[in-house]
Amino acid sequence: MLLTVAVSIGLPVLPGWADSEPLWTQVETTVDPEQSFFGVEFDDLALNERNGTVFVQGTTATGSDIAGYTAAGARLGTRPSVGNDPVNDALVGSGLDIDSAAGTLFSLAGDYSDGTDEIVLTAYGEAGPALWTSRYSGPGGGGAAPVDVAVDSQRRVVYVAGFTTGATSVPVLLAYAYDGTLLRERRGTSPSPSSSVRATSLAIDPDSGRVFVAGTITGTGGSSRIVVYGYSPGGRLLWTATPPGGAEAIDLAVDEQTGTVVVTGQAGPGVRGDALTVAYTSDGQLQWQSRYGGDGAQVPAALAVDPVTSDVYVSGFQAPLGQRADTFTLAYAADGQQRWVRSFDGVGGEDAAQDVAVDGRRGIVYATGFSDLKPADNVPYEFLLLAYDRDGQVLDTTIFDESRSRRSDAAAVVVEERSGRVVISGTSLGEQGYGPGSLRTVAYPPAA
């Protein structure tokens, strides 16, 4: 269960976000923080484009909960996931998505409480109560874990990606009707009895209705490869692609204009890995691939595609050997040519980007994560939000710092297309980075 502990309007930001203040901020914590060392941990963020409402998913010691806010920041209430069990280990949140026109919110979670892992999908109406809950425990009830959820609003189908949790894992794609009926189940295969394939992300082409799942093939000795699956709207496997070389898949996106599928991941060992980005046509033909590397590790966290120009943006962190990490944001043209790369080094501490989003109407790229604002004061991290134009010029940089927060990590960013409003959310831990955590959500006007 979540409890609002603070509501602030117009709190200061360092440095100024176009010399303005955030529109609003909200904080959620557990009713009894002693139930969990972390209190509540951030899972996902969703925004309703029709009315601007924002939903944040978090996991507490008693389950997966969702907090909702109006466009102005007023609290709508908490929606506990159906199936939370306060006696056993509770549901763990895994993702949110929303059909803005229908006003239906879909919450994905995992149930690991009774020895059989289950994927749990819950639908909520606009008024708040749960409409239905569906559970999936894998073939023969052998167990399954959730990864991602995405809504095809044109065809009124909800897709869930996950993987089986047996001795060797294979990816799973589930399709549900809006009334909770399981329409179909598709399972990938493992390339060998000793290999596992785990899905990592899911994306839908809204025009064609094709569905794409990215994952990582793990073989003996820890070797890994990225794999991408393309499905028809009816669930037929159209193609499977594996880019050359070893890498682990991290994120996936679809260009809504061309149907191009883009996946990013880390290639090579962690301390010396490169950020690998690969693009395929909607039919699975390799278009281009690019590696961003250097001394040390370059770790991508998320990617986004510009809906107007088809440019691709990848954000994450880079950590040269023996040095602290800084953020990076890469821009690729639609043909794969690197257009620019930008990094942020706060004040000598750790900085990392966790998510990236594009405001196509205004031509703004947002990257969010954390920054070591005051390393000398032993204050680990605060929310970081960066804004660039399409040419890589820095529009604004803001670090959201409140004395009550001693370790904050903004893990997601969404942009409202109509207004350009930007919302970031993540977890804030207690004093000196320890103690029960809370969910912090901050809304800003569009960057100048």
C-alpha positions as CSV (number, residue, x, y, z in Angstrom):
1,M,0.0,0.0,0.0
2,L,1.2,3.5,-0.8
3,L,0.7,6.7,1.1
4,T,1.3,10.3,-0.2
5,V,3.7,12.0,2.2
6,A,4.4,15.3,0.4
7,V,3.0,17.4,-2.4
8,S,5.0,20.4,-3.6
9,I,4.1,22.9,-6.2
10,G,6.8,25.1,-7.6
11,L,9.9,23.7,-5.8
12,P,13.2,25.1,-7.0
13,V,15.5,23.3,-9.3
14,L,19.3,23.5,-9.6
15,P,20.3,24.8,-12.0
16,G,17.2,26.5,-13.5
17,W,15.0,24.7,-16.0
18,A,14.7,27.7,-18.3
19,D,14.7,29.7,-15.0
20,S,11.4,28.2,-14.2
21,E,10.1,25.8,-11.6
22,P,8.6,22.3,-11.9
23,L,4.9,22.3,-12.3
24,W,4.4,19.8,-9.5
25,T,6.0,17.0,-7.6
26,Q,4.4,14.1,-5.7
27,V,5.9,11.6,-3.3
28,E,4.5,8.2,-2.3
29,T,5.8,6.0,0.4
30,T,4.6,2.9,2.3
31,V,2.2,3.3,5.1
32,D,4.6,1.3,7.3
33,P,8.1,1.9,6.0
34,E,9.5,-0.6,8.5
35,Q,8.0,-3.4,6.4
36,S,10.8,-3.0,3.9
37,F,14.3,-1.7,3.8
38,F,13.5,0.0,0.5
39,G,10.0,1.1,1.4
40,V,8.8,1.3,-2.2
41,E,10.7,0.8,-5.4
42,F,9.9,2.4,-8.8
43,D,8.7,0.1,-11.6
44,D,7.1,2.1,-14.5
45,L,5.5,5.3,-15.6
46,A,2.6,5.9,-18.0
47,L,0.7,9.0,-19.3
48,N,-2.8,9.3,-20.7
49,E,-2.5,11.6,-23.8
50,R,-6.3,12.3,-23.7
51,N,-6.5,14.0,-20.3
52,G,-2.9,14.2,-19.1
53,T,-3.2,11.9,-16.1
54,V,-0.1,10.2,-14.9
55,F,0.3,6.8,-13.4
56,V,3.3,5.4,-11.5
57,Q,3.8,1.8,-10.6
58,G,5.9,0.8,-7.6
59,T,6.6,-2.3,-5.5
60,T,6.4,-2.4,-1.7
61,A,6.7,-5.2,0.8
62,T,3.0,-5.9,0.4
63,G,2.8,-5.8,-3.3
64,S,2.6,-3.8,-6.5
65,D,0.7,-0.6,-6.3
66,I,-0.2,2.2,-8.8
67,A,-0.5,5.9,-7.9
68,G,-2.4,8.3,-10.2
69,Y,-2.2,12.1,-10.6
70,T,-4.2,14.6,-12.7
71,A,-2.4,16.8,-15.2
72,A,-2.3,19.5,-12.5
73,G,-0.7,17.1,-10.0
74,A,-3.7,16.3,-7.8
75,R,-3.7,12.8,-6.4
76,L,-6.2,10.4,-7.9
77,G,-5.6,7.6,-5.4
78,T,-3.9,4.3,-5.2
79,R,-4.8,1.1,-7.1
80,P,-3.4,-2.0,-5.5
81,S,-2.7,-4.8,-7.9
82,V,-5.3,-7.6,-7.6
83,G,-3.6,-10.7,-6.2
84,N,-1.3,-9.0,-3.7
85,D,-0.8,-11.4,-0.8
86,P,0.4,-9.7,2.4
87,V,1.2,-13.1,4.0
88,N,3.4,-14.5,1.2
89,D,5.8,-12.7,-1.0
90,A,3.7,-10.1,-2.9
91,L,3.5,-9.2,-6.6
92,V,6.5,-7.4,-8.1
93,G,5.6,-4.7,-10.7
94,S,7.0,-5.1,-14.2
95,G,5.3,-2.5,-16.4
96,L,2.5,-0.2,-17.3
97,D,0.7,0.9,-20.5
98,I,-2.5,2.7,-21.2
99,D,-5.1,3.0,-24.0
100,S,-5.6,6.8,-23.7
101,A,-8.8,6.8,-25.8
102,A,-10.5,4.0,-23.8
103,G,-9.1,5.2,-20.5
104,T,-7.9,1.6,-19.7
105,L,-4.7,1.1,-17.7
106,F,-2.9,-2.2,-17.9
107,S,-0.5,-3.2,-15.1
108,L,2.0,-6.1,-15.4
109,A,3.5,-7.9,-12.4
110,G,5.1,-11.1,-11.4
111,D,4.0,-13.4,-8.6
112,Y,6.9,-15.5,-7.2
113,S,5.3,-16.4,-3.9
114,D,4.2,-20.0,-4.0
115,G,7.0,-21.9,-5.9
116,T,5.5,-21.4,-9.3
117,D,6.3,-18.1,-11.0
118,E,3.4,-16.4,-12.7
119,I,2.8,-13.5,-15.0
120,V,-0.1,-11.3,-13.7
121,L,-1.9,-8.8,-15.9
122,T,-4.5,-6.5,-14.4
123,A,-6.8,-4.0,-16.3
124,Y,-8.2,-0.9,-14.6
125,G,-11.0,1.4,-15.7
126,E,-10.8,5.1,-15.7
127,A,-12.7,5.3,-12.4
128,G,-10.0,3.2,-10.8
129,P,-11.4,-0.3,-9.8
130,A,-9.8,-3.4,-11.4
131,L,-11.8,-4.7,-14.3
132,W,-10.1,-8.1,-14.5
133,T,-6.9,-10.0,-13.7
134,S,-5.3,-12.8,-15.8
135,R,-2.5,-15.2,-14.7
136,Y,-0.1,-17.2,-16.8
137,S,2.3,-19.8,-15.3
138,G,3.9,-21.0,-18.5
139,P,3.6,-24.3,-20.4
140,G,2.4,-27.0,-18.1
141,G,2.5,-24.6,-15.2
142,G,6.3,-24.7,-15.2
143,G,6.6,-21.0,-14.4
144,A,6.9,-17.7,-16.3
145,A,8.2,-14.2,-15.5
146,P,7.0,-10.9,-17.0
147,V,9.2,-8.4,-18.8
148,D,7.1,-5.8,-20.7
149,V,3.5,-4.8,-21.7
150,A,2.3,-2.9,-24.7
151,V,-1.1,-1.9,-26.0
152,D,-2.3,-2.0,-29.6
153,S,-5.2,0.5,-29.2
154,Q,-6.3,0.3,-32.8
155,R,-6.9,-3.5,-32.6
156,R,-7.8,-3.5,-28.8
157,V,-5.2,-6.1,-28.0
158,V,-2.7,-6.1,-25.0
159,Y,0.6,-7.8,-25.5
160,V,2.8,-9.2,-22.7
161,A,6.4,-10.3,-23.2
162,G,8.1,-12.6,-20.7
163,F,10.0,-15.9,-20.5
164,T,9.7,-19.3,-19.0
165,T,11.5,-20.0,-15.8
166,G,12.4,-23.6,-16.1
167,A,15.9,-25.2,-16.4
168,T,16.3,-23.3,-19.7
169,S,14.2,-20.3,-20.5
170,V,12.5,-19.4,-23.8
171,P,10.6,-16.1,-24.6
172,V,6.9,-15.9,-24.3
173,L,4.5,-13.5,-26.1
174,L,0.9,-13.4,-24.8
175,A,-2.0,-11.5,-26.5
176,Y,-5.1,-10.5,-24.5
177,A,-8.4,-9.0,-25.6
178,Y,-9.6,-6.0,-23.6
179,D,-12.0,-8.3,-21.6
180,G,-9.1,-10.3,-20.3
181,T,-9.5,-13.3,-22.7
182,L,-6.1,-14.9,-23.7
183,L,-6.2,-14.8,-27.4
184,R,-2.9,-16.6,-28.1
185,E,0.4,-17.7,-26.7
186,R,3.6,-17.8,-28.6
187,R,6.8,-19.3,-27.4
188,G,10.3,-19.0,-28.9
189,T,12.8,-21.8,-28.9
190,S,16.3,-22.2,-27.5
191,P,19.1,-22.8,-30.1
192,S,20.4,-25.7,-28.0
193,P,19.5,-27.7,-24.9
194,S,22.1,-25.8,-22.9
195,S,21.1,-22.3,-24.1
196,S,18.4,-20.0,-22.7
197,V,16.6,-17.1,-24.3
198,R,15.1,-14.4,-22.1
199,A,12.9,-11.6,-23.5
200,T,13.9,-8.1,-22.5
201,S,11.6,-5.7,-24.3
202,L,8.5,-5.4,-26.5
203,A,7.3,-2.9,-29.2
204,I,4.3,-2.6,-31.5
205,D,4.1,-1.0,-35.0
206,P,0.7,0.8,-34.6
207,D,0.2,1.0,-38.4
208,S,0.7,-2.6,-39.4
209,G,0.0,-4.2,-36.0
210,R,3.2,-6.2,-36.1
211,V,4.7,-7.1,-32.8
212,F,8.4,-7.3,-32.0
213,V,10.2,-8.9,-29.1
214,A,13.9,-8.5,-28.3
215,G,15.8,-10.9,-26.0
216,T,19.2,-12.3,-25.1
217,I,20.5,-15.8,-26.0
218,T,22.8,-17.1,-23.2
219,G,24.9,-20.1,-24.0
220,T,27.5,-22.2,-22.1
221,G,30.3,-20.2,-20.7
222,G,28.2,-17.1,-20.4
223,S,28.3,-16.1,-24.1
224,S,25.4,-13.9,-25.2
225,R,23.7,-12.8,-28.4
226,I,20.8,-10.4,-29.2
227,V,17.8,-11.9,-30.9
228,V,14.7,-10.1,-32.3
229,Y,11.4,-11.8,-33.2
230,G,8.8,-10.3,-35.6
231,Y,5.2,-11.4,-35.4
232,S,2.1,-10.7,-37.5
233,P,-0.9,-9.1,-35.8
234,G,-2.4,-12.6,-35.8
235,G,0.6,-14.1,-34.0
236,R,2.4,-15.8,-36.8
237,L,6.2,-15.7,-36.5
238,L,7.4,-13.7,-39.5
239,W,11.1,-13.6,-38.9
240,T,13.9,-14.0,-36.4
241,A,17.2,-12.1,-36.5
242,T,20.4,-12.2,-34.6
243,P,23.0,-9.5,-35.3
244,P,26.6,-10.7,-35.6
245,G,28.8,-10.7,-32.5
246,G,28.1,-11.1,-28.8
247,A,25.8,-8.7,-27.0
248,E,23.0,-8.4,-24.5
249,A,19.7,-6.8,-25.5
250,I,18.5,-3.9,-23.4
251,D,15.8,-1.9,-25.3
252,L,13.6,-2.0,-28.4
253,A,11.6,0.6,-30.4
254,V,9.7,0.9,-33.7
255,D,9.8,3.8,-36.1
256,E,6.1,4.6,-36.6
257,Q,6.7,6.1,-40.0
258,T,8.7,3.3,-41.7
259,G,8.2,0.3,-39.5
260,T,11.9,0.0,-38.9
261,V,12.8,-2.0,-35.7
262,V,15.7,-0.7,-33.6
263,V,17.3,-2.6,-30.8
264,T,20.1,-1.5,-28.5
265,G,22.3,-3.5,-26.1
266,Q,25.8,-3.9,-24.7
267,A,28.4,-5.7,-26.8
268,G,31.5,-7.1,-25.0
269,P,32.4,-7.6,-21.4
270,G,30.9,-5.2,-18.9
271,V,34.0,-3.2,-18.0
272,R,35.0,-2.8,-21.7
273,G,31.6,-3.2,-23.5
274,D,30.3,-1.0,-26.3
275,A,26.8,0.3,-26.9
276,L,25.5,-1.6,-29.9
277,T,22.5,-0.3,-31.9
278,V,21.0,-2.4,-34.7
279,A,18.1,-1.5,-37.1
280,Y,16.0,-4.0,-39.2
281,T,13.3,-3.4,-41.7
282,S,9.8,-4.5,-40.7
283,D,10.5,-7.7,-42.7
284,G,13.6,-8.5,-40.7
285,Q,16.3,-7.3,-43.1
286,L,19.4,-5.8,-41.5
287,Q,19.5,-2.1,-42.3
288,W,22.4,-0.9,-40.3
289,Q,24.3,-1.4,-37.1
290,S,26.7,0.8,-35.1
291,R,28.9,0.5,-32.1
292,Y,29.7,3.4,-29.7
293,G,32.8,2.5,-27.7
294,G,36.0,3.7,-26.2
295,D,38.1,3.1,-23.1
296,G,36.0,1.3,-20.5
297,A,32.3,0.6,-20.6
298,Q,29.5,2.2,-22.6
299,V,26.2,0.9,-21.3
300,P,23.0,1.9,-23.1
301,A,19.8,2.1,-20.9
302,A,17.1,3.1,-23.4
303,L,16.3,4.2,-26.9
304,A,13.7,6.2,-28.6
305,V,12.8,7.0,-32.3
306,D,11.8,10.5,-33.4
307,P,8.3,10.2,-34.9
308,V,9.0,13.0,-37.4
309,T,12.6,12.5,-38.6
310,S,13.0,8.8,-37.8
311,D,16.3,9.7,-36.0
312,V,17.3,7.2,-33.3
313,Y,18.4,8.3,-29.8
314,V,20.2,6.1,-27.3
315,S,21.0,7.1,-23.7
316,G,23.0,5.5,-21.0
317,F,26.3,5.9,-19.2
318,Q,30.0,5.6,-20.0
319,A,32.7,4.7,-17.5
320,P,36.3,5.0,-18.7
321,L,38.6,2.7,-16.9
322,G,39.5,4.2,-13.5
323,Q,37.1,7.1,-13.8
324,R,33.6,7.8,-12.6
325,A,30.6,7.4,-14.9
326,D,29.0,10.1,-17.0
327,T,25.8,10.1,-19.1
328,F,25.8,9.8,-22.9
329,T,23.1,10.4,-25.5
330,L,23.7,9.3,-29.0
331,A,21.8,10.5,-32.1
332,Y,21.7,8.4,-35.3
333,A,20.1,9.4,-38.6
334,A,17.6,7.1,-40.1
335,D,20.4,5.5,-42.2
336,G,22.5,4.7,-39.2
337,Q,25.0,7.6,-39.5
338,Q,26.0,8.9,-36.1
339,R,24.9,12.6,-36.0
340,W,26.1,13.6,-32.6
341,V,26.9,12.4,-29.1
342,R,26.6,14.4,-25.9
343,S,27.7,13.6,-22.3
344,F,27.0,15.1,-19.0
345,D,29.6,15.3,-16.2
346,G,28.0,16.9,-13.1
347,V,30.6,17.8,-10.5
348,G,33.0,14.9,-10.7
349,G,30.7,12.3,-9.3
350,E,28.6,9.5,-10.9
351,D,26.1,10.5,-13.6
352,A,24.0,8.1,-15.6
353,A,21.0,8.3,-17.9
354,Q,18.2,5.7,-17.4
355,D,15.6,6.6,-20.0
356,V,15.2,8.8,-23.1
357,A,12.1,10.2,-24.8
358,V,11.4,12.4,-27.9
359,D,9.0,15.3,-28.2
360,G,8.6,15.1,-32.0
361,R,6.3,18.1,-32.3
362,R,8.8,20.4,-30.7
363,G,12.0,18.6,-31.7
364,I,13.3,18.0,-28.2
365,V,15.1,15.0,-26.9
366,Y,14.9,14.3,-23.1
367,A,17.3,12.1,-21.1
368,T,16.7,11.4,-17.4
369,G,18.7,9.6,-14.7
370,F,20.7,10.7,-11.8
371,S,23.6,12.9,-10.9
372,D,26.1,13.1,-8.0
373,L,25.1,16.6,-7.0
374,K,27.2,17.0,-3.8
375,P,29.8,14.2,-3.5
376,A,31.8,16.2,-0.9
377,D,28.7,16.1,1.3
378,N,28.2,12.3,0.8
379,V,24.9,12.9,-0.9
380,P,24.8,10.2,-3.5
381,Y,22.4,11.1,-6.3
382,E,19.6,13.4,-7.3
383,F,17.1,13.4,-10.3
384,L,18.7,14.6,-13.5
385,L,16.9,15.8,-16.6
386,L,18.7,16.8,-19.8
387,A,17.1,18.4,-22.9
388,Y,18.7,18.7,-26.4
389,D,17.4,19.9,-29.7
390,R,17.6,17.7,-32.8
391,D,21.1,19.0,-33.6
392,G,22.4,18.1,-30.1
393,Q,22.4,21.7,-28.7
394,V,21.8,21.7,-25.0
395,L,18.5,23.4,-24.2
396,D,18.4,22.8,-20.4
397,T,19.9,20.8,-17.6
398,T,18.2,20.4,-14.3
399,I,19.0,18.6,-11.1
400,F,16.1,18.2,-8.8
401,D,17.4,18.4,-5.2
402,E,15.5,18.3,-2.0
403,S,17.1,18.1,1.4
404,R,14.8,15.3,2.4
405,S,16.0,13.1,-0.4
406,R,19.5,11.6,-0.1
407,R,19.6,9.2,-3.0
408,S,17.3,9.7,-6.0
409,D,17.3,7.9,-9.3
410,A,15.0,9.1,-12.1
411,A,14.3,5.9,-14.0
412,A,11.7,7.0,-16.6
413,V,10.6,10.0,-18.6
414,V,7.4,10.6,-20.7
415,V,6.3,13.5,-22.8
416,E,2.8,14.7,-23.4
417,E,2.5,15.3,-27.1
418,R,-0.2,18.0,-26.9
419,S,1.3,20.2,-24.3
420,G,4.9,19.2,-24.3
421,R,4.8,18.6,-20.5
422,V,7.6,16.4,-19.3
423,V,7.2,13.9,-16.4
424,I,10.0,12.0,-14.7
425,S,9.7,9.4,-11.9
426,G,11.9,7.1,-9.9
427,T,13.0,6.0,-6.4
428,S,14.3,8.2,-3.6
429,L,16.0,6.4,-0.7
430,G,16.4,7.9,2.8
431,E,19.2,9.7,4.6
432,Q,22.7,9.0,3.2
433,G,21.1,6.6,0.6
434,Y,19.8,4.2,3.2
435,G,16.4,3.4,4.8
436,P,12.9,3.1,3.3
437,G,12.5,4.6,-0.2
438,S,9.7,6.5,-1.8
439,L,8.4,7.1,-5.3
440,R,9.1,10.6,-6.5
441,T,7.3,12.1,-9.6
442,V,8.1,15.5,-11.0
443,A,6.4,17.4,-13.9
444,Y,8.0,20.2,-15.9
445,P,6.9,22.5,-18.7
446,P,8.6,21.9,-22.1
447,A,12.2,22.9,-22.3
448,A,12.8,26.4,-23.8
